[in-house]
Amino acid sequence: MTSVVRAVLAVFVSAIAVGCSSGPATDPQPEVQARGPVAEIDFEVDTFDGDTFALAEHRGTPVVINFWESW
C-alpha cells in the first residue's frame, strides 16, 4: 500500500472509532415543544377496549388524532 492510502485508511478507521465510542444521549426524552395549534376544547371518546380517552389527561404531551372512515 502506498503511504497516501494508509493515511486515508487510518483517518477513516479513527473516525469510525470515535463515532462508535460515544455513549447514549444523556437526555433520553428531550422536551417537546408544540409546533402546531393547541387544543382549546376538551373531549372524551370511548376506545375499542372499553376505556375512555380524555384529552385533558394528556395535556402537555403531543397527541395525534386521526379521524378516518372506511367505505
Secondary structure, 3 states (H helix, E strand, C coil): CCHHHHHHHHHHHHHHHHHHHCCCCCCCCCCCCCCCCCCCCCCEEECCCCCEEEHHHHCCCCCCCCCCCCC
